[in-house]
Amino acid sequence: MAGTVGFETGTPVDVRVLPDCLILTVKPPSAEPEVIQALRQLCPKLSARKQRELMDVIQVMAKPKKRGAG
């Protein structure tokens, strides 16, 4: 059910507080899932070898799964 201000309850918002004023702005949806954003922040802290290993794991996880006939 939509709220009276045009967005759903639980929608992420930015909040600005000004004198006698409160501004709520809906955050635009991220193009990447939160887990990918977190990994991007972590990657520069890892060695080059660990970064490659992590990216290999992510690529395997991102591939569409094939369903077997059984």
mmCIF file of the N, C-alpha and C atoms, coordinates in Angstrom:
data_MODEL
# 
_entry.id   MODEL 
# 
loop_
_atom_site.group_PDB 
_atom_site.id 
_atom_site.type_symbol 
_atom_site.label_atom_id 
_atom_site.label_alt_id 
_atom_site.label_comp_id 
_atom_site.label_asym_id 
_atom_site.label_entity_id 
_atom_site.label_seq_id 
_atom_site.pdbx_PDB_ins_code 
_atom_site.Cartn_x 
_atom_site.Cartn_y 
_atom_site.Cartn_z 
_atom_site.occupancy 
_atom_site.B_iso_or_equiv 
_atom_site.pdbx_formal_charge 
_atom_site.auth_seq_id 
_atom_site.auth_comp_id 
_atom_site.auth_asym_id 
_atom_site.auth_atom_id 
_atom_site.pdbx_PDB_model_num 
ATOM 1   N N  . MET A 1 1  ? 0.848  -1.178  0.000   1.00 0.00 ? 1  MET A N  1 
ATOM 2   C CA . MET A 1 1  ? 0.000  0.000   0.000   1.00 0.00 ? 1  MET A CA 1 
ATOM 3   C C  . MET A 1 1  ? 0.893  1.240   0.000   1.00 0.00 ? 1  MET A C  1 
ATOM 4   N N  . ALA A 1 2  ? 0.651  2.155   -0.897  1.00 0.00 ? 2  ALA A N  1 
ATOM 5   C CA . ALA A 1 2  ? 1.454  3.378   -0.991  1.00 0.00 ? 2  ALA A CA 1 
ATOM 6   C C  . ALA A 1 2  ? 1.087  4.322   0.144   1.00 0.00 ? 2  ALA A C  1 
ATOM 7   N N  . GLY A 1 3  ? 2.121  5.008   0.648   1.00 0.00 ? 3  GLY A N  1 
ATOM 8   C CA . GLY A 1 3  ? 1.887  6.012   1.683   1.00 0.00 ? 3  GLY A CA 1 
ATOM 9   C C  . GLY A 1 3  ? 1.265  7.255   1.079   1.00 0.00 ? 3  GLY A C  1 
ATOM 10  N N  . THR A 1 4  ? 0.878  8.174   1.914   1.00 0.00 ? 4  THR A N  1 
ATOM 11  C CA . THR A 1 4  ? 0.204  9.378   1.431   1.00 0.00 ? 4  THR A CA 1 
ATOM 12  C C  . THR A 1 4  ? 1.157  10.338  0.719   1.00 0.00 ? 4  THR A C  1 
ATOM 13  N N  . VAL A 1 5  ? 2.464  10.122  0.845   1.00 0.00 ? 5  VAL A N  1 
ATOM 14  C CA . VAL A 1 5  ? 3.423  11.020  0.196   1.00 0.00 ? 5  VAL A CA 1 
ATOM 15  C C  . VAL A 1 5  ? 3.975  10.437  -1.101  1.00 0.00 ? 5  VAL A C  1 
ATOM 16  N N  . GLY A 1 6  ? 3.513  9.284   -1.510  1.00 0.00 ? 6  GLY A N  1 
ATOM 17  C CA . GLY A 1 6  ? 3.889  8.747   -2.806  1.00 0.00 ? 6  GLY A CA 1 
ATOM 18  C C  . GLY A 1 6  ? 4.973  7.696   -2.810  1.00 0.00 ? 6  GLY A C  1 
ATOM 19  N N  . PHE A 1 7  ? 5.385  7.174   -1.647  1.00 0.00 ? 7  PHE A N  1 
ATOM 20  C CA . PHE A 1 7  ? 6.317  6.055   -1.651  1.00 0.00 ? 7  PHE A CA 1 
ATOM 21  C C  . PHE A 1 7  ? 5.969  5.085   -0.533  1.00 0.00 ? 7  PHE A C  1 
ATOM 22  N N  . GLU A 1 8  ? 6.441  3.860   -0.691  1.00 0.00 ? 8  GLU A N  1 
ATOM 23  C CA . GLU A 1 8  ? 6.097  2.772   0.213   1.00 0.00 ? 8  GLU A CA 1 
ATOM 24  C C  . GLU A 1 8  ? 6.783  2.909   1.570   1.00 0.00 ? 8  GLU A C  1 
ATOM 25  N N  . THR A 1 9  ? 6.155  2.397   2.600   1.00 0.00 ? 9  THR A N  1 
ATOM 26  C CA . THR A 1 9  ? 6.779  2.289   3.906   1.00 0.00 ? 9  THR A CA 1 
ATOM 27  C C  . THR A 1 9  ? 8.013  1.406   3.760   1.00 0.00 ? 9  THR A C  1 
ATOM 28  N N  . GLY A 1 10 ? 9.132  1.814   4.335   1.00 0.00 ? 10 GLY A N  1 
ATOM 29  C CA . GLY A 1 10 ? 10.370 1.049   4.238   1.00 0.00 ? 10 GLY A CA 1 
ATOM 30  C C  . GLY A 1 10 ? 11.269 1.484   3.093   1.00 0.00 ? 10 GLY A C  1 
ATOM 31  N N  . THR A 1 11 ? 10.800 2.415   2.267   1.00 0.00 ? 11 THR A N  1 
ATOM 32  C CA . THR A 1 11 ? 11.616 2.918   1.163   1.00 0.00 ? 11 THR A CA 1 
ATOM 33  C C  . THR A 1 11 ? 12.810 3.683   1.726   1.00 0.00 ? 11 THR A C  1 
ATOM 34  N N  . PRO A 1 12 ? 14.041 3.398   1.243   1.00 0.00 ? 12 PRO A N  1 
ATOM 35  C CA . PRO A 1 12 ? 15.204 4.146   1.736   1.00 0.00 ? 12 PRO A CA 1 
ATOM 36  C C  . PRO A 1 12 ? 15.094 5.623   1.360   1.00 0.00 ? 12 PRO A C  1 
ATOM 37  N N  . VAL A 1 13 ? 15.396 6.489   2.319   1.00 0.00 ? 13 VAL A N  1 
ATOM 38  C CA . VAL A 1 13 ? 15.327 7.928   2.083   1.00 0.00 ? 13 VAL A CA 1 
ATOM 39  C C  . VAL A 1 13 ? 16.574 8.627   2.620   1.00 0.00 ? 13 VAL A C  1 
ATOM 40  N N  . ASP A 1 14 ? 16.891 9.762   2.026   1.00 0.00 ? 14 ASP A N  1 
ATOM 41  C CA . ASP A 1 14 ? 17.881 10.678  2.570   1.00 0.00 ? 14 ASP A CA 1 
ATOM 42  C C  . ASP A 1 14 ? 17.114 11.694  3.401   1.00 0.00 ? 14 ASP A C  1 
ATOM 43  N N  . VAL A 1 15 ? 17.676 12.082  4.544   1.00 0.00 ? 15 VAL A N  1 
ATOM 44  C CA . VAL A 1 15 ? 17.018 13.035  5.425   1.00 0.00 ? 15 VAL A CA 1 
ATOM 45  C C  . VAL A 1 15 ? 17.917 14.252  5.591   1.00 0.00 ? 15 VAL A C  1 
ATOM 46  N N  . ARG A 1 16 ? 17.359 15.434  5.333   1.00 0.00 ? 16 ARG A N  1 
ATOM 47  C CA . ARG A 1 16 ? 18.061 16.698  5.578   1.00 0.00 ? 16 ARG A CA 1 
ATOM 48  C C  . ARG A 1 16 ? 17.272 17.466  6.623   1.00 0.00 ? 16 ARG A C  1 
ATOM 49  N N  . VAL A 1 17 ? 17.995 17.975  7.620   1.00 0.00 ? 17 VAL A N  1 
ATOM 50  C CA . VAL A 1 17 ? 17.354 18.746  8.675   1.00 0.00 ? 17 VAL A CA 1 
ATOM 51  C C  . VAL A 1 17 ? 17.823 20.181  8.557   1.00 0.00 ? 17 VAL A C  1 
ATOM 52  N N  . LEU A 1 18 ? 16.881 21.087  8.386   1.00 0.00 ? 18 LEU A N  1 
ATOM 53  C CA . LEU A 1 18 ? 17.140 22.514  8.300   1.00 0.00 ? 18 LEU A CA 1 
ATOM 54  C C  . LEU A 1 18 ? 16.329 23.189  9.399   1.00 0.00 ? 18 LEU A C  1 
ATOM 55  N N  . PRO A 1 19 ? 16.652 24.429  9.721   1.00 0.00 ? 19 PRO A N  1 
ATOM 56  C CA . PRO A 1 19 ? 15.837 25.113  10.733  1.00 0.00 ? 19 PRO A CA 1 
ATOM 57  C C  . PRO A 1 19 ? 14.355 25.118  10.333  1.00 0.00 ? 19 PRO A C  1 
ATOM 58  N N  . ASP A 1 20 ? 13.523 24.607  11.193  1.00 0.00 ? 20 ASP A N  1 
ATOM 59  C CA . ASP A 1 20 ? 12.073 24.549  10.968  1.00 0.00 ? 20 ASP A CA 1 
ATOM 60  C C  . ASP A 1 20 ? 11.679 23.757  9.723   1.00 0.00 ? 20 ASP A C  1 
ATOM 61  N N  . CYS A 1 21 ? 12.534 22.832  9.289   1.00 0.00 ? 21 CYS A N  1 
ATOM 62  C CA . CYS A 1 21 ? 12.242 22.104  8.054   1.00 0.00 ? 21 CYS A CA 1 
ATOM 63  C C  . CYS A 1 21 ? 12.904 20.720  8.088   1.00 0.00 ? 21 CYS A C  1 
ATOM 64  N N  . LEU A 1 22 ? 12.189 19.716  7.633   1.00 0.00 ? 22 LEU A N  1 
ATOM 65  C CA . LEU A 1 22 ? 12.708 18.362  7.495   1.00 0.00 ? 22 LEU A CA 1 
ATOM 66  C C  . LEU A 1 22 ? 12.450 17.943  6.055   1.00 0.00 ? 22 LEU A C  1 
ATOM 67  N N  . ILE A 1 23 ? 13.495 17.548  5.322   1.00 0.00 ? 23 ILE A N  1 
ATOM 68  C CA . ILE A 1 23 ? 13.355 17.173  3.917   1.00 0.00 ? 23 ILE A CA 1 
ATOM 69  C C  . ILE A 1 23 ? 13.679 15.692  3.768   1.00 0.00 ? 23 ILE A C  1 
ATOM 70  N N  . LEU A 1 24 ? 12.717 14.932  3.255   1.00 0.00 ? 24 LEU A N  1 
ATOM 71  C CA . LEU A 1 24 ? 12.907 13.515  2.961   1.00 0.00 ? 24 LEU A CA 1 
ATOM 72  C C  . LEU A 1 24 ? 12.944 13.345  1.454   1.00 0.00 ? 24 LEU A C  1 
ATOM 73  N N  . THR A 1 25 ? 13.996 12.719  0.961   1.00 0.00 ? 25 THR A N  1 
ATOM 74  C CA . THR A 1 25 ? 14.134 12.475  -0.473  1.00 0.00 ? 25 THR A CA 1 
ATOM 75  C C  . THR A 1 25 ? 14.344 10.983  -0.682  1.00 0.00 ? 25 THR A C  1 
ATOM 76  N N  . VAL A 1 26 ? 13.566 10.376  -1.561  1.00 0.00 ? 26 VAL A N  1 
ATOM 77  C CA . VAL A 1 26 ? 13.709 8.951   -1.846  1.00 0.00 ? 26 VAL A CA 1 
ATOM 78  C C  . VAL A 1 26 ? 15.072 8.714   -2.485  1.00 0.00 ? 26 VAL A C  1 
ATOM 79  N N  . LYS A 1 27 ? 15.805 7.730   -1.948  1.00 0.00 ? 27 LYS A N  1 
ATOM 80  C CA . LYS A 1 27 ? 17.101 7.371   -2.532  1.00 0.00 ? 27 LYS A CA 1 
ATOM 81  C C  . LYS A 1 27 ? 16.856 6.626   -3.836  1.00 0.00 ? 27 LYS A C  1 
ATOM 82  N N  . PRO A 1 28 ? 17.614 6.963   -4.882  1.00 0.00 ? 28 PRO A N  1 
ATOM 83  C CA . PRO A 1 28 ? 17.447 6.220   -6.133  1.00 0.00 ? 28 PRO A CA 1 
ATOM 84  C C  . PRO A 1 28 ? 17.928 4.779   -5.940  1.00 0.00 ? 28 PRO A C  1 
ATOM 85  N N  . PRO A 1 29 ? 17.285 3.831   -6.614  1.00 0.00 ? 29 PRO A N  1 
ATOM 86  C CA . PRO A 1 29 ? 17.711 2.444   -6.459  1.00 0.00 ? 29 PRO A CA 1 
ATOM 87  C C  . PRO A 1 29 ? 19.126 2.256   -6.995  1.00 0.00 ? 29 PRO A C  1 
ATOM 88  N N  . SER A 1 30 ? 19.882 1.432   -6.317  1.00 0.00 ? 30 SER A N  1 
ATOM 89  C CA . SER A 1 30 ? 21.251 1.151   -6.732  1.00 0.00 ? 30 SER A CA 1 
ATOM 90  C C  . SER A 1 30 ? 21.236 0.185   -7.905  1.00 0.00 ? 30 SER A C  1 
ATOM 91  N N  . ALA A 1 31 ? 22.175 0.367   -8.812  1.00 0.00 ? 31 ALA A N  1 
ATOM 92  C CA . ALA A 1 31 ? 22.281 -0.532  -9.960  1.00 0.00 ? 31 ALA A CA 1 
ATOM 93  C C  . ALA A 1 31 ? 22.881 -1.871  -9.535  1.00 0.00 ? 31 ALA A C  1 
ATOM 94  N N  . GLU A 1 32 ? 23.548 -1.903  -8.384  1.00 0.00 ? 32 GLU A N  1 
ATOM 95  C CA . GLU A 1 32 ? 24.201 -3.116  -7.915  1.00 0.00 ? 32 GLU A CA 1 
ATOM 96  C C  . GLU A 1 32 ? 23.613 -3.551  -6.572  1.00 0.00 ? 32 GLU A C  1 
ATOM 97  N N  . PRO A 1 33 ? 23.536 -4.848  -6.353  1.00 0.00 ? 33 PRO A N  1 
ATOM 98  C CA . PRO A 1 33 ? 23.101 -5.321  -5.029  1.00 0.00 ? 33 PRO A CA 1 
ATOM 99  C C  . PRO A 1 33 ? 24.081 -4.866  -3.952  1.00 0.00 ? 33 PRO A C  1 
ATOM 100 N N  . GLU A 1 34 ? 23.596 -4.786  -2.724  1.00 0.00 ? 34 GLU A N  1 
ATOM 101 C CA . GLU A 1 34 ? 24.426 -4.335  -1.608  1.00 0.00 ? 34 GLU A CA 1 
ATOM 102 C C  . GLU A 1 34 ? 25.674 -5.186  -1.434  1.00 0.00 ? 34 GLU A C  1 
ATOM 103 N N  . VAL A 1 35 ? 25.568 -6.499  -1.684  1.00 0.00 ? 35 VAL A N  1 
ATOM 104 C CA . VAL A 1 35 ? 26.725 -7.368  -1.501  1.00 0.00 ? 35 VAL A CA 1 
ATOM 105 C C  . VAL A 1 35 ? 27.850 -6.988  -2.471  1.00 0.00 ? 35 VAL A C  1 
ATOM 106 N N  . ILE A 1 36 ? 27.499 -6.613  -3.695  1.00 0.00 ? 36 ILE A N  1 
ATOM 107 C CA . ILE A 1 36 ? 28.510 -6.210  -4.674  1.00 0.00 ? 36 ILE A CA 1 
ATOM 108 C C  . ILE A 1 36 ? 29.128 -4.885  -4.261  1.00 0.00 ? 36 ILE A C  1 
ATOM 109 N N  . GLN A 1 37 ? 28.328 -3.960  -3.757  1.00 0.00 ? 37 GLN A N  1 
ATOM 110 C CA . GLN A 1 37 ? 28.866 -2.681  -3.278  1.00 0.00 ? 37 GLN A CA 1 
ATOM 111 C C  . GLN A 1 37 ? 29.863 -2.915  -2.140  1.00 0.00 ? 37 GLN A C  1 
ATOM 112 N N  . ALA A 1 38 ? 29.517 -3.808  -1.226  1.00 0.00 ? 38 ALA A N  1 
ATOM 113 C CA . ALA A 1 38 ? 30.406 -4.111  -0.101  1.00 0.00 ? 38 ALA A CA 1 
ATOM 114 C C  . ALA A 1 38 ? 31.704 -4.739  -0.596  1.00 0.00 ? 38 ALA A C  1 
ATOM 115 N N  . LEU A 1 39 ? 31.599 -5.630  -1.580  1.00 0.00 ? 39 LEU A N  1 
ATOM 116 C CA . LEU A 1 39 ? 32.801 -6.260  -2.120  1.00 0.00 ? 39 LEU A CA 1 
ATOM 117 C C  . LEU A 1 39 ? 33.698 -5.246  -2.813  1.00 0.00 ? 39 LEU A C  1 
ATOM 118 N N  . ARG A 1 40 ? 33.109 -4.282  -3.507  1.00 0.00 ? 40 ARG A N  1 
ATOM 119 C CA . ARG A 1 40 ? 33.914 -3.246  -4.160  1.00 0.00 ? 40 ARG A CA 1 
ATOM 120 C C  . ARG A 1 40 ? 34.709 -2.430  -3.142  1.00 0.00 ? 40 ARG A C  1 
ATOM 121 N N  . GLN A 1 41 ? 34.113 -2.202  -1.979  1.00 0.00 ? 41 GLN A N  1 
ATOM 122 C CA . GLN A 1 41 ? 34.822 -1.469  -0.926  1.00 0.00 ? 41 GLN A CA 1 
ATOM 123 C C  . GLN A 1 41 ? 35.923 -2.322  -0.323  1.00 0.00 ? 41 GLN A C  1 
ATOM 124 N N  . LEU A 1 42 ? 35.708 -3.622  -0.243  1.00 0.00 ? 42 LEU A N  1 
ATOM 125 C CA . LEU A 1 42 ? 36.674 -4.531  0.353   1.00 0.00 ? 42 LEU A CA 1 
ATOM 126 C C  . LEU A 1 42 ? 37.840 -4.836  -0.582  1.00 0.00 ? 42 LEU A C  1 
ATOM 127 N N  . CYS A 1 43 ? 37.566 -4.949  -1.892  1.00 0.00 ? 43 CYS A N  1 
ATOM 128 C CA . CYS A 1 43 ? 38.577 -5.388  -2.848  1.00 0.00 ? 43 CYS A CA 1 
ATOM 129 C C  . CYS A 1 43 ? 39.888 -4.605  -2.804  1.00 0.00 ? 43 CYS A C  1 
ATOM 130 N N  . PRO A 1 44 ? 39.902 -3.283  -2.744  1.00 0.00 ? 44 PRO A N  1 
ATOM 131 C CA . PRO A 1 44 ? 41.184 -2.578  -2.733  1.00 0.00 ? 44 PRO A CA 1 
ATOM 132 C C  . PRO A 1 44 ? 42.069 -2.951  -1.543  1.00 0.00 ? 44 PRO A C  1 
ATOM 133 N N  . LYS A 1 45 ? 41.472 -3.496  -0.500  1.00 0.00 ? 45 LYS A N  1 
ATOM 134 C CA . LYS A 1 45 ? 42.233 -3.876  0.688   1.00 0.00 ? 45 LYS A CA 1 
ATOM 135 C C  . LYS A 1 45 ? 42.858 -5.259  0.550   1.00 0.00 ? 45 LYS A C  1 
ATOM 136 N N  . LEU A 1 46 ? 42.461 -6.001  -0.485  1.00 0.00 ? 46 LEU A N  1 
ATOM 137 C CA . LEU A 1 46 ? 42.971 -7.349  -0.692  1.00 0.00 ? 46 LEU A CA 1 
ATOM 138 C C  . LEU A 1 46 ? 44.153 -7.338  -1.657  1.00 0.00 ? 46 LEU A C  1 
ATOM 139 N N  . SER A 1 47 ? 44.973 -8.373  -1.566  1.00 0.00 ? 47 SER A N  1 
ATOM 140 C CA . SER A 1 47 ? 46.078 -8.516  -2.513  1.00 0.00 ? 47 SER A CA 1 
ATOM 141 C C  . SER A 1 47 ? 45.502 -8.757  -3.911  1.00 0.00 ? 47 SER A C  1 
ATOM 142 N N  . ALA A 1 48 ? 46.325 -8.547  -4.931  1.00 0.00 ? 48 ALA A N  1 
ATOM 143 C CA . ALA A 1 48 ? 45.881 -8.746  -6.318  1.00 0.00 ? 48 ALA A CA 1 
ATOM 144 C C  . ALA A 1 48 ? 45.407 -10.180 -6.525  1.00 0.00 ? 48 ALA A C  1 
ATOM 145 N N  . ARG A 1 49 ? 46.112 -11.152 -5.936  1.00 0.00 ? 49 ARG A N  1 
ATOM 146 C CA . ARG A 1 49 ? 45.727 -12.558 -6.083  1.00 0.00 ? 49 ARG A CA 1 
ATOM 147 C C  . ARG A 1 49 ? 44.359 -12.807 -5.460  1.00 0.00 ? 49 ARG A C  1 
ATOM 148 N N  . LYS A 1 50 ? 44.137 -12.266 -4.263  1.00 0.00 ? 50 LYS A N  1 
ATOM 149 C CA . LYS A 1 50 ? 42.848 -12.438 -3.587  1.00 0.00 ? 50 LYS A CA 1 
ATOM 150 C C  . LYS A 1 50 ? 41.728 -11.753 -4.363  1.00 0.00 ? 50 LYS A C  1 
ATOM 151 N N  . GLN A 1 51 ? 42.009 -10.599 -4.960  1.00 0.00 ? 51 GLN A N  1 
ATOM 152 C CA . GLN A 1 51 ? 41.002 -9.906  -5.769  1.00 0.00 ? 51 GLN A CA 1 
ATOM 153 C C  . GLN A 1 51 ? 40.588 -10.775 -6.955  1.00 0.00 ? 51 GLN A C  1 
ATOM 154 N N  . ARG A 1 52 ? 41.566 -11.388 -7.633  1.00 0.00 ? 52 ARG A N  1 
ATOM 155 C CA . ARG A 1 52 ? 41.256 -12.261 -8.782  1.00 0.00 ? 52 ARG A CA 1 
ATOM 156 C C  . ARG A 1 52 ? 40.421 -13.460 -8.329  1.00 0.00 ? 52 ARG A C  1 
ATOM 157 N N  . GLU A 1 53 ? 40.808 -14.074 -7.211  1.00 0.00 ? 53 GLU A N  1 
ATOM 158 C CA . GLU A 1 53 ? 40.056 -15.227 -6.701  1.00 0.00 ? 53 GLU A CA 1 
ATOM 159 C C  . GLU A 1 53 ? 38.618 -14.843 -6.371  1.00 0.00 ? 53 GLU A C  1 
ATOM 160 N N  . LEU A 1 54 ? 38.451 -13.689 -5.735  1.00 0.00 ? 54 LEU A N  1 
ATOM 161 C CA . LEU A 1 54 ? 37.119 -13.218 -5.376  1.00 0.00 ? 54 LEU A CA 1 
ATOM 162 C C  . LEU A 1 54 ? 36.282 -12.950 -6.618  1.00 0.00 ? 54 LEU A C  1 
ATOM 163 N N  . MET A 1 55 ? 36.874 -12.316 -7.625  1.00 0.00 ? 55 MET A N  1 
ATOM 164 C CA . MET A 1 55 ? 36.142 -12.038 -8.865  1.00 0.00 ? 55 MET A CA 1 
ATOM 165 C C  . MET A 1 55 ? 35.764 -13.335 -9.579  1.00 0.00 ? 55 MET A C  1 
ATOM 166 N N  . ASP A 1 56 ? 36.632 -14.355 -9.525  1.00 0.00 ? 56 ASP A N  1 
ATOM 167 C CA . ASP A 1 56 ? 36.293 -15.653 -10.111 1.00 0.00 ? 56 ASP A CA 1 
ATOM 168 C C  . ASP A 1 56 ? 35.073 -16.257 -9.427  1.00 0.00 ? 56 ASP A C  1 
ATOM 169 N N  . VAL A 1 57 ? 35.032 -16.179 -8.101  1.00 0.00 ? 57 VAL A N  1 
ATOM 170 C CA . VAL A 1 57 ? 33.892 -16.709 -7.341  1.00 0.00 ? 57 VAL A CA 1 
ATOM 171 C C  . VAL A 1 57 ? 32.621 -15.953 -7.705  1.00 0.00 ? 57 VAL A C  1 
ATOM 172 N N  . ILE A 1 58 ? 32.712 -14.627 -7.790  1.00 0.00 ? 58 ILE A N  1 
ATOM 173 C CA . ILE A 1 58 ? 31.541 -13.813 -8.130  1.00 0.00 ? 58 ILE A CA 1 
ATOM 174 C C  . ILE A 1 58 ? 31.024 -14.173 -9.515  1.00 0.00 ? 58 ILE A C  1 
ATOM 175 N N  . GLN A 1 59 ? 31.933 -14.358 -10.474 1.00 0.00 ? 59 GLN A N  1 
ATOM 176 C CA . GLN A 1 59 ? 31.510 -14.703 -11.838 1.00 0.00 ? 59 GLN A CA 1 
ATOM 177 C C  . GLN A 1 59 ? 30.796 -16.045 -11.865 1.00 0.00 ? 59 GLN A C  1 
ATOM 178 N N  . VAL A 1 60 ? 31.283 -17.016 -11.105 1.00 0.00 ? 60 VAL A N  1 
ATOM 179 C CA . VAL A 1 60 ? 30.630 -18.323 -11.046 1.00 0.00 ? 60 VAL A CA 1 
ATOM 180 C C  . VAL A 1 60 ? 29.238 -18.166 -10.448 1.00 0.00 ? 60 VAL A C  1 
ATOM 181 N N  . MET A 1 61 ? 29.123 -17.380 -9.381  1.00 0.00 ? 61 MET A N  1 
ATOM 182 C CA . MET A 1 61 ? 27.822 -17.187 -8.731  1.00 0.00 ? 61 MET A CA 1 
ATOM 183 C C  . MET A 1 61 ? 26.853 -16.420 -9.611  1.00 0.00 ? 61 MET A C  1 
ATOM 184 N N  . ALA A 1 62 ? 27.348 -15.552 -10.459 1.00 0.00 ? 62 ALA A N  1 
ATOM 185 C CA . ALA A 1 62 ? 26.483 -14.698 -11.283 1.00 0.00 ? 62 ALA A CA 1 
ATOM 186 C C  . ALA A 1 62 ? 25.955 -15.409 -12.515 1.00 0.00 ? 62 ALA A C  1 
ATOM 187 N N  . LYS A 1 63 ? 26.576 -16.510 -12.902 1.00 0.00 ? 63 LYS A N  1 
ATOM 188 C CA . LYS A 1 63 ? 26.130 -17.234 -14.107 1.00 0.00 ? 63 LYS A CA 1 
ATOM 189 C C  . LYS A 1 63 ? 24.758 -17.832 -13.868 1.00 0.00 ? 63 LYS A C  1 
ATOM 190 N N  . PRO A 1 64 ? 23.902 -17.796 -14.898 1.00 0.00 ? 64 PRO A N  1 
ATOM 191 C CA . PRO A 1 64 ? 22.579 -18.435 -14.753 1.00 0.00 ? 64 PRO A CA 1 
ATOM 192 C C  . PRO A 1 64 ? 22.754 -19.921 -14.503 1.00 0.00 ? 64 PRO A C  1 
ATOM 193 N N  . LYS A 1 65 ? 21.930 -20.442 -13.633 1.00 0.00 ? 65 LYS A N  1 
ATOM 194 C CA . LYS A 1 65 ? 22.012 -21.876 -13.320 1.00 0.00 ? 65 LYS A CA 1 
ATOM 195 C C  . LYS A 1 65 ? 21.242 -22.675 -14.354 1.00 0.00 ? 65 LYS A C  1 
ATOM 196 N N  . LYS A 1 66 ? 21.866 -23.760 -14.810 1.00 0.00 ? 66 LYS A N  1 
ATOM 197 C CA . LYS A 1 66 ? 21.202 -24.661 -15.739 1.00 0.00 ? 66 LYS A CA 1 
ATOM 198 C C  . LYS A 1 66 ? 20.472 -25.714 -14.931 1.00 0.00 ? 66 LYS A C  1 
ATOM 199 N N  . ARG A 1 67 ? 19.251 -25.975 -15.316 1.00 0.00 ? 67 ARG A N  1 
ATOM 200 C CA . ARG A 1 67 ? 18.464 -26.976 -14.608 1.00 0.00 ? 67 ARG A CA 1 
ATOM 201 C C  . ARG A 1 67 ? 18.623 -28.313 -15.302 1.00 0.00 ? 67 ARG A C  1 
ATOM 202 N N  . GLY A 1 68 ? 18.876 -29.313 -14.500 1.00 0.00 ? 68 GLY A N  1 
ATOM 203 C CA . GLY A 1 68 ? 19.016 -30.672 -15.042 1.00 0.00 ? 68 GLY A CA 1 
ATOM 204 C C  . GLY A 1 68 ? 17.660 -31.282 -15.352 1.00 0.00 ? 68 GLY A C  1 
ATOM 205 N N  . ALA A 1 69 ? 17.695 -32.348 -16.078 1.00 0.00 ? 69 ALA A N  1 
ATOM 206 C CA . ALA A 1 69 ? 16.442 -33.035 -16.463 1.00 0.00 ? 69 ALA A CA 1 
ATOM 207 C C  . ALA A 1 69 ? 16.144 -34.141 -15.465 1.00 0.00 ? 69 ALA A C  1 
ATOM 208 N N  . GLY A 1 70 ? 16.112 -33.796 -14.196 1.00 0.00 ? 70 GLY A N  1 
ATOM 209 C CA . GLY A 1 70 ? 15.810 -34.904 -13.304 1.00 0.00 ? 70 GLY A CA 1 
ATOM 210 C C  . GLY A 1 70 ? 15.690 -34.500 -11.960 1.00 0.00 ? 70 GLY A C  1 
# 
